[in-house]
Amino acid sequence: MKKTDFRILLMAPLLAILGACQPAASVKPVASIQEVMHALVDPSSDALWASVSTTITKDGVEEKQPHTDEEWNAVRLHALKVIAGAGLLQLEGIKVVREGVKIVDTHETYLNEAGIAQVIAKDPAAFAAAANVMQVSGQEILAAIEARDVKQLVVASGHLNESSCEGCHLKYWYPNQILPRWQKATPIAVK
């Protein structure tokens, strides 16, 4: 087990106890959206998407998927990190970046930290709802993992990418992106 995974496991009961003792409105964000994304959501989402794959080479077909208890547990920890990260993104008052910090991943068509903050400020409930979509996708992935259902893990991981990640990014990070004619932009829709 990695050192960071061990710390997360130790912190989980403490956070659960603290969460049970205090009303949710008293929880204040410590990390920024960028920090939550870089520390939890991005690496864990990537690991989930890479957990099942098929590679075709000149030597044949290589199938990758979790088989052992240890492999399934590793994938499970990534799902929990996505779920936890999505919960943090729903905290009222979470900032895009820490004061004086710039967005790390930039492109001329991407919004900067002020632009992202402005879009979120127009409808913070919609941003929280988008983070909830990510949390629900993570729970769907977790259910597939706990059932050890590789096919459902692939489907649920696809939902995470399509319904949550890409839809949210199209609305809050790169709404001005020019997509190929055959690719339809689908910003996240919150019901």
DRENDO-1510 file (C-alpha; in Angstrom, 1 decimal, always signed):
<recs>
REC; n; res; u; v; w
REC; 1; MET; +0.0; +0.0; +0.0 .
REC; 2; LYS; +1.3; +3.4; -0.9 .
REC; 3; LYS; +2.0; +5.9; +1.9 .
REC; 4; THR; -0.7; +8.3; +0.7 .
REC; 5; ASP; -3.3; +5.5; +0.6 .
REC; 6; PHE; -2.5; +4.5; +4.2 .
REC; 7; ARG; -3.0; +8.1; +5.3 .
REC; 8; ILE; -6.3; +8.3; +3.5 .
REC; 9; LEU; -7.4; +5.1; +5.2 .
REC; 10; LEU; -6.4; +6.5; +8.6 .
REC; 11; MET; -8.2; +9.8; +8.0 .
REC; 12; ALA; -11.5; +8.3; +6.8 .
REC; 13; PRO; -12.8; +7.3; +10.2 .
REC; 14; LEU; -11.8; +10.6; +11.7 .
REC; 15; LEU; -13.5; +12.5; +8.9 .
REC; 16; ALA; -16.6; +10.3; +9.3 .
REC; 17; ILE; -16.7; +11.1; +13.1 .
REC; 18; LEU; -16.2; +14.8; +12.5 .
REC; 19; GLY; -18.9; +14.8; +9.8 .
REC; 20; ALA; -21.3; +13.1; +12.1 .
REC; 21; CYS; -20.7; +15.6; +14.9 .
REC; 22; GLN; -21.0; +18.8; +13.0 .
REC; 23; PRO; -23.7; +20.0; +10.5 .
REC; 24; ALA; -22.5; +20.1; +6.9 .
REC; 25; ALA; -22.8; +23.9; +6.7 .
REC; 26; SER; -19.9; +24.2; +9.2 .
REC; 27; VAL; -17.4; +22.3; +6.9 .
REC; 28; LYS; -15.1; +24.7; +5.2 .
REC; 29; PRO; -13.0; +23.9; +2.2 .
REC; 30; VAL; -9.3; +23.8; +2.7 .
REC; 31; ALA; -8.1; +22.7; -0.7 .
REC; 32; SER; -9.0; +24.5; -3.9 .
REC; 33; ILE; -10.8; +22.9; -6.9 .
REC; 34; GLN; -7.4; +22.6; -8.7 .
REC; 35; GLU; -5.8; +20.9; -5.7 .
REC; 36; VAL; -8.7; +18.4; -5.3 .
REC; 37; MET; -8.6; +17.7; -9.0 .
REC; 38; HIS; -4.8; +17.2; -9.1 .
REC; 39; ALA; -4.5; +15.3; -5.8 .
REC; 40; LEU; -7.6; +13.0; -6.0 .
REC; 41; VAL; -9.8; +13.1; -9.0 .
REC; 42; ASP; -7.4; +13.3; -12.0 .
REC; 43; PRO; -5.0; +10.5; -11.0 .
REC; 44; SER; -7.7; +8.3; -9.6 .
REC; 45; SER; -9.9; +8.7; -12.7 .
REC; 46; ASP; -6.9; +7.9; -14.9 .
REC; 47; ALA; -6.2; +4.8; -12.9 .
REC; 48; LEU; -9.8; +3.7; -13.1 .
REC; 49; TRP; -9.9; +4.1; -16.9 .
REC; 50; ALA; -6.6; +2.3; -17.2 .
REC; 51; SER; -7.7; -0.6; -15.0 .
REC; 52; VAL; -9.3; -2.5; -17.9 .
REC; 53; SER; -7.7; -2.4; -21.3 .
REC; 54; THR; -7.0; -4.4; -24.4 .
REC; 55; THR; -3.7; -3.9; -26.2 .
REC; 56; ILE; -3.0; -5.4; -29.6 .
REC; 57; THR; +0.6; -5.8; -30.6 .
REC; 58; LYS; +2.5; -7.8; -33.2 .
REC; 59; ASP; +3.0; -10.4; -30.4 .
REC; 60; GLY; -0.8; -10.8; -29.7 .
REC; 61; VAL; -3.5; -9.4; -27.6 .
REC; 62; GLU; -2.9; -8.3; -24.0 .
REC; 63; GLU; -5.9; -8.0; -21.7 .
REC; 64; LYS; -5.6; -6.0; -18.5 .
REC; 65; GLN; -8.1; -6.1; -15.7 .
REC; 66; PRO; -8.2; -6.7; -12.0 .
REC; 67; HIS; -8.1; -10.3; -10.9 .
REC; 68; THR; -6.7; -10.6; -7.4 .
REC; 69; ASP; -8.1; -9.2; -4.2 .
REC; 70; GLU; -5.1; -6.8; -4.1 .
REC; 71; GLU; -5.8; -5.6; -7.7 .
REC; 72; TRP; -9.5; -5.1; -7.0 .
REC; 73; ASN; -8.7; -3.2; -3.7 .
REC; 74; ALA; -6.3; -0.9; -5.6 .
REC; 75; VAL; -9.1; +0.0; -8.1 .
REC; 76; ARG; -11.6; +0.3; -5.2 .
REC; 77; LEU; -9.3; +2.9; -3.5 .
REC; 78; HIS; -9.3; +5.0; -6.7 .
REC; 79; ALA; -13.1; +4.9; -6.9 .
REC; 80; LEU; -13.2; +6.1; -3.2 .
REC; 81; LYS; -10.8; +9.0; -4.0 .
REC; 82; VAL; -13.1; +10.1; -6.9 .
REC; 83; ILE; -16.1; +9.9; -4.7 .
REC; 84; ALA; -14.3; +11.8; -1.9 .
REC; 85; GLY; -13.0; +14.4; -4.3 .
REC; 86; ALA; -16.4; +15.0; -5.7 .
REC; 87; GLY; -17.7; +15.5; -2.2 .
REC; 88; LEU; -15.0; +18.1; -1.5 .
REC; 89; LEU; -15.9; +19.9; -4.8 .
REC; 90; GLN; -19.5; +20.3; -3.4 .
REC; 91; LEU; -18.4; +22.3; -0.4 .
REC; 92; GLU; -19.8; +25.8; -0.3 .
REC; 93; GLY; -17.1; +28.4; -0.8 .
REC; 94; ILE; -14.5; +26.2; -2.5 .
REC; 95; LYS; -12.1; +28.4; -4.5 .
REC; 96; VAL; -10.9; +27.6; -8.0 .
REC; 97; VAL; -7.3; +28.0; -6.9 .
REC; 98; ARG; -5.5; +29.3; -3.8 .
REC; 99; GLU; -5.0; +33.0; -3.8 .
REC; 100; GLY; -2.1; +34.1; -6.0 .
REC; 101; VAL; -2.0; +30.7; -7.8 .
REC; 102; LYS; -2.7; +30.3; -11.5 .
REC; 103; ILE; -4.5; +27.4; -13.3 .
REC; 104; VAL; -1.8; +24.8; -14.1 .
REC; 105; ASP; -3.3; +23.3; -17.3 .
REC; 106; THR; -3.9; +26.2; -19.7 .
REC; 107; HIS; -4.5; +26.7; -23.4 .
REC; 108; GLU; -5.6; +29.7; -25.3 .
REC; 109; THR; -9.2; +28.4; -25.5 .
REC; 110; TYR; -9.4; +27.6; -21.8 .
REC; 111; LEU; -10.8; +29.9; -19.1 .
REC; 112; ASN; -8.3; +31.2; -16.6 .
REC; 113; GLU; -9.0; +31.0; -12.8 .
REC; 114; ALA; -11.0; +34.2; -12.8 .
REC; 115; GLY; -13.1; +33.1; -15.8 .
REC; 116; ILE; -13.8; +29.7; -14.1 .
REC; 117; ALA; -14.7; +31.5; -10.9 .
REC; 118; GLN; -17.0; +33.8; -12.7 .
REC; 119; VAL; -18.9; +30.9; -14.4 .
REC; 120; ILE; -19.2; +29.1; -11.1 .
REC; 121; ALA; -20.4; +32.3; -9.3 .
REC; 122; LYS; -23.3; +32.7; -11.7 .
REC; 123; ASP; -24.8; +29.4; -10.5 .
REC; 124; PRO; -22.8; +27.8; -7.6 .
REC; 125; ALA; -25.7; +25.2; -7.2 .
REC; 126; ALA; -25.1; +24.0; -10.8 .
REC; 127; PHE; -21.4; +23.5; -10.1 .
REC; 128; ALA; -22.2; +21.6; -6.9 .
REC; 129; ALA; -24.8; +19.5; -8.9 .
REC; 130; ALA; -22.1; +18.8; -11.5 .
REC; 131; ALA; -19.8; +17.5; -8.7 .
REC; 132; ASN; -22.6; +15.4; -7.5 .
REC; 133; VAL; -22.9; +13.8; -10.9 .
REC; 134; MET; -19.2; +12.9; -10.5 .
REC; 135; GLN; -19.9; +11.4; -7.1 .
REC; 136; VAL; -22.8; +9.3; -8.4 .
REC; 137; SER; -20.6; +8.1; -11.3 .
REC; 138; GLY; -18.0; +7.2; -8.7 .
REC; 139; GLN; -20.6; +5.2; -6.7 .
REC; 140; GLU; -21.6; +3.4; -9.9 .
REC; 141; ILE; -17.9; +2.4; -10.4 .
REC; 142; LEU; -17.6; +1.4; -6.8 .
REC; 143; ALA; -20.7; -0.9; -7.1 .
REC; 144; ALA; -19.1; -2.5; -10.2 .
REC; 145; ILE; -15.9; -3.1; -8.3 .
REC; 146; GLU; -17.6; -4.5; -5.3 .
REC; 147; ALA; -19.5; -6.9; -7.6 .
REC; 148; ARG; -16.2; -7.6; -9.4 .
REC; 149; ASP; -18.0; -7.0; -12.7 .
REC; 150; VAL; -15.4; -5.9; -15.3 .
REC; 151; LYS; -18.0; -5.1; -18.0 .
REC; 152; GLN; -19.9; -2.9; -15.6 .
REC; 153; LEU; -16.7; -1.3; -14.5 .
REC; 154; VAL; -15.9; -0.3; -18.1 .
REC; 155; VAL; -19.5; +1.0; -18.6 .
REC; 156; ALA; -19.4; +3.0; -15.3 .
REC; 157; SER; -16.0; +4.4; -16.0 .
REC; 158; GLY; -17.3; +5.6; -19.4 .
REC; 159; HIS; -20.1; +7.3; -17.6 .
REC; 160; LEU; -17.6; +9.1; -15.3 .
REC; 161; ASN; -15.8; +10.4; -18.4 .
REC; 162; GLU; -18.8; +11.3; -20.5 .
REC; 163; SER; -21.4; +12.4; -18.0 .
REC; 164; SER; -19.1; +14.0; -15.4 .
REC; 165; CYS; -15.6; +14.9; -16.4 .
REC; 166; GLU; -15.9; +16.0; -20.0 .
REC; 167; GLY; -19.3; +17.6; -19.5 .
REC; 168; CYS; -18.1; +19.7; -16.6 .
REC; 169; HIS; -14.9; +20.7; -18.3 .
REC; 170; LEU; -16.9; +21.9; -21.4 .
REC; 171; LYS; -19.0; +24.1; -19.2 .
REC; 172; TYR; -16.4; +25.4; -16.6 .
REC; 173; TRP; -13.0; +25.0; -18.1 .
REC; 174; TYR; -13.0; +25.1; -21.9 .
REC; 175; PRO; -16.4; +26.2; -23.1 .
REC; 176; ASN; -14.8; +28.0; -26.0 .
REC; 177; GLN; -13.1; +24.9; -27.4 .
REC; 178; ILE; -13.6; +24.3; -31.1 .
REC; 179; LEU; -14.6; +20.7; -31.6 .
REC; 180; PRO; -14.4; +18.8; -34.9 .
REC; 181; ARG; -17.7; +18.9; -36.8 .
REC; 182; TRP; -18.4; +15.2; -36.1 .
REC; 183; GLN; -18.0; +15.7; -32.3 .
REC; 184; LYS; -20.9; +17.3; -30.6 .
REC; 185; ALA; -20.2; +19.4; -27.5 .
REC; 186; THR; -22.3; +18.2; -24.6 .
REC; 187; PRO; -21.9; +20.4; -21.5 .
REC; 188; ILE; -23.2; +18.9; -18.4 .
REC; 189; ALA; -26.9; +19.2; -17.9 .
REC; 190; VAL; -28.1; +19.4; -14.4 .
REC; 191; LYS; -31.7; +18.3; -13.7 .
</recs>
